[in-house]
Amino acid sequence: MGVINAKEVQVGDEVFVIYNNPHVPTVSNIRAAEIVPHPKDPNAVALFLNETFHTIEDDDALFTSEAAAEKAYSDYMDNQMT
């Protein structure tokens, strides 16, 4: 499905995420993000999204392409409706 293991990303990788709008919880968007060096931990990487650094958590879903993220979101929503 194009899911990337968060432990295998490298600085410079472009990934796609399903980003939930913090101001409107019912709105989600698929966004491109970049894997960058963590600004406070030289042994870690971070997700750079919307001009902000985000720590990569174990439950974050990172995708290889926008299409893969769209499919995952669509599959998730279809399962929620049944």
MONORTA-V977438 format. One record per residue. N is the residue number from 1. RES is the residue in one small letter. PHI is phi in radians with two decimals (* if undefined). OMEGA is omega in whole degrees, -180 to 180 (NA if undefined). D_FIRST is the distance of its C-alpha to the first C-alpha in Angstrom with 1 decimal. Layout:
BEGIN
n = <N & N>
res = <RES & RES>
phi = <PHI & PHI>
omega = <OMEGA & OMEGA>
d_first = <D_FIRST & D_FIRST>
END
This chain:
BEGIN
n = <1 & 2 & 3 & 4 & 5 & 6 & 7 & 8 & 9 & 10 & 11 & 12 & 13 & 14 & 15 & 16 & 17 & 18 & 19 & 20 & 21 & 22 & 23 & 24 & 25 & 26 & 27 & 28 & 29 & 30 & 31 & 32 & 33 & 34 & 35 & 36 & 37 & 38 & 39 & 40 & 41 & 42 & 43 & 44 & 45 & 46 & 47 & 48 & 49 & 50 & 51 & 52 & 53 & 54 & 55 & 56 & 57 & 58 & 59 & 60 & 61 & 62 & 63 & 64 & 65 & 66 & 67 & 68 & 69 & 70 & 71 & 72 & 73 & 74 & 75 & 76 & 77 & 78 & 79 & 80 & 81 & 82>
res = <m & g & v & i & n & a & k & e & v & q & v & g & d & e & v & f & v & i & y & n & n & p & h & v & p & t & v & s & n & i & r & a & a & e & i & v & p & h & p & k & d & p & n & a & v & a & l & f & l & n & e & t & f & h & t & i & e & d & d & d & a & l & f & t & s & e & a & a & a & e & k & a & y & s & d & y & m & d & n & q & m & t>
phi = <* & 1.49 & -1.48 & -1.80 & -1.22 & -1.07 & -1.40 & -1.89 & -1.31 & -2.28 & -0.93 & 1.74 & -1.14 & -1.73 & -2.26 & -2.13 & -2.29 & -1.67 & -1.83 & -1.51 & -1.15 & -1.20 & -1.61 & -2.33 & -1.02 & -1.53 & -1.91 & -2.20 & -2.32 & -1.68 & -2.26 & -1.39 & -2.46 & -2.04 & -1.49 & -2.30 & -1.07 & -1.13 & -1.18 & -2.06 & -2.24 & -1.16 & -1.70 & -2.27 & -2.04 & -2.38 & -1.71 & -1.81 & -2.45 & 0.96 & 1.08 & -2.38 & -1.48 & -2.23 & -1.18 & -1.47 & -1.68 & -1.05 & -1.66 & -1.26 & -1.81 & -1.96 & -2.08 & -1.33 & -2.64 & -1.10 & -1.08 & -1.14 & -1.17 & -1.08 & -1.12 & -1.07 & -1.12 & -1.08 & -1.06 & -1.09 & -1.14 & -1.08 & -1.21 & -1.24 & -1.45 & -1.73>
omega = <178 & 177 & -180 & 174 & -177 & -180 & -177 & -180 & 180 & 178 & -180 & 178 & 171 & 179 & 177 & -178 & 171 & -172 & 177 & 180 & -178 & -179 & 180 & -172 & -179 & -178 & 176 & 178 & 173 & -176 & 171 & 177 & 180 & 173 & -176 & 174 & 178 & -175 & -177 & -178 & -176 & 179 & -176 & 174 & 179 & 176 & 177 & -173 & 179 & 178 & -179 & 175 & 178 & 173 & 178 & -179 & -179 & -177 & 175 & 177 & 178 & -175 & -178 & -176 & 176 & 179 & 179 & 178 & 178 & 179 & 179 & 179 & 179 & 178 & 180 & -178 & 177 & 179 & 179 & -177 & -177 & NA>
d_first = <0.0 & 3.8 & 5.7 & 9.2 & 11.9 & 14.7 & 17.2 & 16.2 & 16.5 & 19.7 & 22.2 & 21.5 & 17.7 & 16.4 & 13.5 & 12.6 & 13.3 & 14.2 & 17.9 & 20.3 & 23.7 & 26.2 & 29.0 & 27.5 & 25.3 & 24.1 & 22.6 & 19.2 & 18.1 & 15.3 & 16.9 & 16.7 & 18.1 & 19.6 & 19.8 & 23.6 & 26.3 & 27.0 & 30.3 & 32.1 & 30.6 & 30.8 & 28.7 & 25.6 & 23.2 & 22.6 & 20.4 & 22.6 & 21.9 & 24.6 & 27.2 & 26.7 & 25.7 & 23.4 & 23.1 & 19.6 & 19.6 & 17.8 & 16.2 & 14.9 & 11.2 & 10.8 & 8.2 & 8.7 & 9.7 & 11.3 & 9.5 & 6.0 & 8.5 & 10.3 & 7.9 & 7.4 & 11.2 & 12.1 & 10.7 & 12.5 & 15.5 & 15.7 & 15.9 & 18.5 & 20.6 & 21.0>
END
